[in-house]
Every structure is written in C-alpha cells, then in structure tokens.
Amino acid sequence: MFGRRRKRGRHATNREAAQQDVEFDGDDLDAADDGPYDEADAPNDGVTRLELGSVRLPVPDGAQLQVEMDPAGAVRAVHLLTPVGQLTVSAFAAPRTGGLWKEVGAELITQLKEDGARINRENGDWGEEITARNSGVHLRFVGVDGPRWLLRGVAAGPEEQASEIAEALYDLLRGTVVVRGTQPMPVRTPLPIELPEAIAKHIAAQAGT
C-alpha cells in the first residue's frame, strides 16, 4: 500500500504500552534527497507517504508498521520494522530560534550513560548524531531542527547491521514531511500522531474493540 524503493544516499519503551502491527507493500518510488521538509516546502515528487498527522513518512517497501498505544488509548509512537532494524521518527514543538536538538541530545547522552551504554558522537548531514551500543544493540539518534519543530529519528538494530540501519534512517528522514500547524505549543510537546482511518479500524479489530 505504502512505500518506495530505498535510495542510497549520504552517509526501551513503557511496558504498559500496547503495540499493534500492520504490514505494508510499497510502490516502487524514489524519495527526494533534500528533506526533511516543512509542510510549506513539501515537494511534489510523486513519493507515496503515509500520513500520520504531524509527519508524513515514505515507508520503505516491505516494512511493518508497529503502532504503540498508551494505556488511555492514544497513539504514543509509530515504529517501522525493517529487515535491518527498527526506525522511529517523532516530531516535537520547538522554539523559533531553533537549536533544541543540542539541548535534547545532551540530556539523551546523560540518560544513555546511566543505562550503561557506550556512547559516540558523530558529525552527520544535520549536525551531531549520537550512537550507543548496549547488549549487542546498536542505536543511532539523529535530530533535525526545523521551523518551530524538531524531528528526531531513532534507528535500533544488531551491531553487525549498524551501517545498513543508519542508511535506512537517513533515507527515511530525507523523505519525511513535518506538519507543525500554526497553534502555539510549549517547547518539547510531541506533535500529535493521527492514524489513517483504515489503519485505525484494523488495529481496533485486532484489539477486539
């Protein structure tokens, strides 16, 4: 239903949350290389994107969409399960002056160190990236400061596939469109995730509601 052909380019969850999986088959479409995009600058590039309210994602072919719900029934996060690992993209309200990722990244490093992970900092296309290794799992965190929004991408997978999952995350971020909206929001507020009606009905049916 949704997706694109991957294009080579540059370079622990709350246990109470419910998770539902949805399978996707993709159209063979190439994504642009210049994103992520603000809604106002979204390209007319023919890429099929999954609309999730605050973000529009070019889901890779064959990826499995995993929806994480909080106990109250709201969507907490959406993960893409790929053959090389898990990808997660989230958007947050940010100040007009930008620079939120530097602040968030510093806090993230402190948290990861407390969890016993080995941390590295790398310079990427959008600034500093954070990688962490813990118990055989490789994590990569990428932040992109946009106009009044912060887009955070996370890749998680086995260490031996670290380069492949990083490339998959870069491709996903380059093709993502962020829908910030005009309403004022406190800085760091997660931008709302809204499921397409067909997916919401599928999850409700799986849950037996």
The 8 nearest C-alpha neighbors of each residue, nearest first, counted from 0:
[[1, 24, 25, 23, 2, 26, 22, 47],
 [2, 0, 25, 24, 23, 58, 47, 26],
 [25, 1, 3, 58, 59, 60, 26, 57],
 [4, 2, 28, 27, 59, 26, 25, 60],
 [3, 5, 27, 28, 29, 6, 60, 59],
 [6, 4, 3, 59, 7, 29, 170, 167],
 [5, 7, 8, 4, 29, 170, 30, 3],
 [8, 6, 5, 9, 166, 170, 167, 10],
 [7, 9, 6, 10, 170, 32, 166, 169],
 [10, 8, 7, 124, 169, 166, 170, 32],
 [9, 8, 166, 123, 124, 169, 165, 7],
 [12, 13, 14, 155, 114, 16, 111, 138],
 [11, 13, 14, 16, 15, 67, 76, 75],
 [14, 12, 15, 16, 11, 69, 17, 67],
 [15, 13, 16, 12, 17, 11, 69, 18],
 [16, 14, 13, 17, 70, 69, 12, 68],
 [17, 15, 69, 68, 14, 13, 70, 67],
 [16, 18, 68, 67, 15, 69, 19, 70],
 [19, 17, 67, 66, 68, 65, 16, 20],
 [18, 20, 66, 65, 202, 67, 21, 17],
 [19, 21, 65, 64, 66, 63, 22, 18],
 [20, 22, 64, 63, 65, 23, 19, 198],
 [21, 23, 63, 64, 20, 62, 24, 61],
 [24, 22, 61, 0, 62, 63, 1, 25],
 [25, 23, 0, 61, 60, 1, 2, 22],
 [2, 26, 24, 60, 1, 0, 3, 27],
 [25, 27, 2, 3, 28, 1, 0, 24],
 [28, 26, 3, 4, 25, 29, 2, 60],
 [27, 29, 3, 4, 26, 46, 30, 2],
 [28, 30, 4, 3, 6, 46, 31, 27],
 [31, 29, 174, 46, 32, 28, 3, 6],
 [30, 32, 174, 33, 173, 29, 34, 44],
 [33, 31, 173, 34, 30, 174, 8, 170],
 [32, 34, 173, 31, 35, 174, 36, 30],
 [35, 33, 173, 36, 174, 32, 175, 172],
 [34, 36, 173, 175, 172, 176, 174, 33],
 [37, 35, 176, 34, 41, 40, 177, 38],
 [36, 38, 177, 40, 39, 176, 41, 178],
 [37, 39, 41, 178, 40, 177, 176, 36],
 [38, 40, 37, 41, 36, 178, 42, 177],
 [41, 39, 37, 38, 36, 42, 176, 43],
 [40, 42, 38, 36, 39, 37, 176, 43],
 [43, 41, 44, 40, 36, 31, 45, 38],
 [42, 44, 45, 41, 46, 40, 31, 47],
 [45, 43, 42, 46, 31, 30, 29, 41],
 [44, 46, 43, 47, 28, 29, 30, 42],
 [47, 45, 44, 28, 30, 48, 29, 57],
 [48, 46, 57, 1, 2, 45, 49, 3],
 [49, 47, 57, 56, 55, 50, 46, 58],
 [48, 50, 56, 55, 57, 51, 1, 58],
 [51, 49, 55, 52, 48, 54, 56, 195],
 [52, 50, 193, 194, 54, 192, 55, 53],
 [51, 53, 193, 192, 54, 50, 191, 178],
 [52, 54, 178, 190, 177, 191, 192, 51],
 [55, 53, 177, 51, 52, 176, 178, 56],
 [56, 54, 50, 176, 49, 48, 175, 51],
 [55, 57, 48, 175, 49, 58, 54, 50],
 [58, 56, 48, 2, 174, 47, 49, 59],
 [57, 59, 2, 56, 1, 60, 3, 48],
 [60, 58, 2, 3, 62, 61, 57, 4],
 [61, 59, 25, 2, 24, 3, 62, 4],
 [60, 62, 24, 23, 59, 25, 63, 81],
 [63, 61, 81, 80, 60, 59, 23, 79],
 [62, 64, 22, 80, 79, 21, 23, 65],
 [63, 65, 79, 21, 20, 78, 22, 80],
 [66, 64, 20, 78, 19, 77, 79, 21],
 [67, 65, 77, 19, 18, 76, 20, 78],
 [66, 68, 18, 76, 75, 17, 77, 74],
 [69, 67, 74, 17, 75, 16, 73, 72],
 [68, 70, 16, 71, 72, 73, 75, 74],
 [69, 71, 72, 16, 68, 15, 17, 73],
 [72, 70, 69, 73, 68, 74, 16, 75],
 [73, 71, 70, 69, 68, 74, 17, 75],
 [72, 74, 68, 69, 71, 75, 70, 67],
 [75, 73, 68, 76, 67, 192, 69, 72],
 [74, 76, 68, 67, 69, 73, 77, 192],
 [77, 75, 67, 74, 66, 78, 68, 89],
 [76, 78, 66, 65, 67, 87, 79, 64],
 [79, 77, 87, 65, 86, 64, 80, 66],
 [80, 78, 64, 86, 63, 85, 62, 65],
 [79, 81, 85, 63, 62, 84, 64, 78],
 [80, 82, 62, 84, 83, 85, 79, 63],
 [81, 83, 84, 80, 62, 85, 61, 164],
 [84, 82, 81, 164, 160, 156, 163, 85],
 [85, 83, 156, 81, 155, 82, 80, 164],
 [84, 86, 80, 155, 79, 154, 81, 156],
 [87, 85, 154, 79, 78, 153, 168, 80],
 [86, 88, 78, 153, 152, 79, 77, 154],
 [87, 89, 152, 151, 153, 86, 90, 150],
 [90, 88, 151, 150, 152, 87, 91, 76],
 [91, 89, 150, 190, 149, 189, 151, 148],
 [92, 90, 189, 149, 190, 187, 188, 148],
 [91, 93, 148, 186, 187, 188, 147, 184],
 [92, 94, 148, 147, 186, 149, 187, 91],
 [95, 93, 147, 96, 97, 186, 92, 148],
 [94, 96, 147, 97, 146, 93, 148, 145],
 [95, 97, 94, 98, 147, 93, 146, 99],
 [98, 96, 95, 94, 99, 144, 93, 147],
 [97, 99, 100, 101, 144, 96, 102, 94],
 [98, 100, 102, 101, 97, 103, 93, 144],
 [99, 101, 103, 102, 98, 142, 104, 144],
 [102, 100, 104, 99, 103, 98, 105, 127],
 [101, 103, 99, 100, 105, 104, 106, 98],
 [104, 102, 100, 106, 105, 101, 107, 99],
 [103, 105, 107, 101, 106, 102, 100, 108],
 [106, 104, 108, 102, 107, 103, 101, 109],
 [107, 105, 109, 103, 104, 108, 110, 102],
 [106, 108, 104, 110, 105, 109, 111, 103],
 [109, 107, 111, 105, 110, 106, 112, 104],
 [108, 110, 106, 112, 107, 111, 113, 105],
 [111, 109, 107, 113, 108, 112, 106, 114],
 [112, 110, 114, 108, 113, 116, 109, 107],
 [113, 111, 115, 114, 109, 116, 110, 108],
 [112, 114, 110, 111, 115, 109, 116, 108],
 [115, 113, 111, 112, 116, 110, 133, 109],
 [114, 116, 112, 113, 111, 117, 133, 110],
 [117, 115, 133, 112, 132, 111, 114, 131],
 [118, 116, 132, 131, 133, 115, 112, 119],
 [117, 119, 131, 130, 116, 132, 120, 129],
 [120, 118, 130, 129, 131, 121, 117, 128],
 [119, 121, 129, 128, 130, 127, 118, 122],
 [122, 120, 128, 127, 123, 129, 119, 130],
 [121, 123, 127, 126, 128, 120, 124, 125],
 [124, 122, 126, 125, 127, 128, 121, 10],
 [123, 125, 126, 122, 9, 10, 127, 169],
 [126, 124, 123, 143, 127, 142, 141, 122],
 [127, 125, 123, 122, 124, 128, 142, 143],
 [126, 128, 122, 121, 123, 120, 129, 125],
 [129, 127, 141, 121, 120, 140, 122, 123],
 [130, 128, 120, 140, 139, 119, 121, 131],
 [131, 129, 139, 119, 138, 118, 140, 120],
 [130, 132, 118, 138, 117, 116, 137, 119],
 [133, 131, 137, 117, 116, 136, 138, 135],
 [132, 134, 116, 136, 135, 117, 131, 137],
 [135, 133, 136, 132, 116, 137, 115, 157],
 [134, 136, 133, 158, 157, 132, 137, 156],
 [137, 135, 157, 133, 134, 156, 132, 158],
 [136, 138, 132, 158, 156, 157, 155, 131],
 [139, 137, 155, 131, 130, 154, 132, 136],
 [138, 140, 130, 154, 153, 129, 131, 141],
 [141, 139, 153, 129, 152, 128, 130, 154],
 [142, 140, 128, 152, 151, 153, 139, 129],
 [141, 143, 151, 100, 150, 152, 144, 140],
 [142, 144, 150, 149, 125, 145, 151, 141],
 [145, 143, 149, 97, 148, 98, 100, 150],
 [144, 146, 148, 149, 147, 143, 97, 37],
 [147, 145, 148, 95, 144, 97, 37, 93],
 [148, 146, 93, 95, 94, 145, 92, 97],
 [149, 147, 93, 92, 145, 146, 91, 144],
 [148, 150, 144, 91, 90, 143, 145, 93],
 [151, 149, 90, 143, 142, 89, 91, 148],
 [152, 150, 142, 89, 88, 141, 90, 149],
 [151, 153, 88, 141, 87, 140, 142, 89],
 [152, 154, 140, 87, 139, 86, 88, 141],
 [155, 153, 86, 139, 138, 85, 168, 164],
 [156, 154, 138, 85, 84, 137, 86, 153],
 [155, 157, 84, 137, 136, 85, 158, 83],
 [156, 158, 136, 159, 160, 137, 135, 161],
 [159, 157, 137, 161, 160, 136, 135, 156],
 [158, 160, 157, 161, 162, 156, 137, 163],
 [161, 159, 163, 158, 157, 162, 164, 83],
 [160, 162, 158, 164, 163, 159, 165, 137],
 [161, 163, 165, 164, 160, 166, 159, 158],
 [164, 162, 166, 160, 165, 161, 167, 83],
 [163, 165, 167, 161, 166, 83, 162, 84],
 [166, 164, 162, 168, 167, 163, 161, 169],
 [165, 167, 169, 163, 168, 164, 170, 162],
 [166, 168, 164, 170, 165, 169, 171, 163],
 [169, 167, 171, 165, 166, 170, 172, 164],
 [170, 168, 166, 172, 171, 167, 173, 165],
 [169, 171, 167, 173, 168, 172, 166, 174],
 [170, 172, 168, 169, 174, 173, 167, 175],
 [171, 173, 175, 169, 174, 35, 170, 168],
 [174, 172, 34, 35, 170, 32, 171, 33],
 [173, 175, 172, 34, 171, 30, 35, 31],
 [176, 174, 35, 56, 172, 55, 173, 171],
 [175, 177, 36, 55, 54, 37, 35, 38],
 [178, 176, 54, 37, 38, 53, 179, 36],
 [179, 177, 53, 38, 54, 180, 37, 176],
 [180, 178, 177, 53, 148, 181, 190, 147],
 [181, 179, 178, 182, 53, 183, 38, 190],
 [182, 180, 183, 179, 184, 178, 147, 92],
 [181, 183, 180, 184, 179, 92, 185, 147],
 [184, 182, 181, 185, 180, 92, 186, 147],
 [185, 183, 186, 92, 182, 188, 187, 93],
 [186, 184, 188, 187, 92, 183, 93, 94],
 [185, 187, 93, 92, 188, 94, 184, 91],
 [188, 186, 92, 91, 93, 189, 185, 149],
 [187, 189, 92, 91, 186, 185, 190, 184],
 [190, 188, 91, 90, 187, 191, 92, 89],
 [189, 191, 91, 90, 53, 188, 92, 192],
 [192, 190, 53, 189, 52, 193, 74, 90],
 [191, 193, 52, 51, 53, 74, 190, 194],
 [194, 192, 52, 51, 191, 195, 74, 53],
 [193, 195, 51, 199, 196, 198, 192, 52],
 [196, 194, 198, 197, 199, 193, 51, 50],
 [195, 197, 199, 198, 200, 194, 201, 193],
 [198, 196, 200, 199, 195, 201, 194, 202],
 [199, 197, 201, 200, 195, 196, 202, 194],
 [198, 200, 196, 202, 201, 197, 194, 203],
 [201, 199, 203, 197, 198, 202, 204, 196],
 [202, 200, 198, 204, 199, 203, 197, 205],
 [201, 203, 205, 199, 204, 200, 206, 198],
 [204, 202, 200, 206, 208, 205, 201, 207],
 [203, 205, 207, 201, 202, 206, 200, 208],
 [206, 204, 202, 207, 203, 201, 19, 208],
 [205, 207, 203, 204, 208, 202, 19, 201],
 [206, 208, 204, 205, 203, 202, 201, 200],
 [207, 203, 206, 204, 205, 202, 200, 201]]
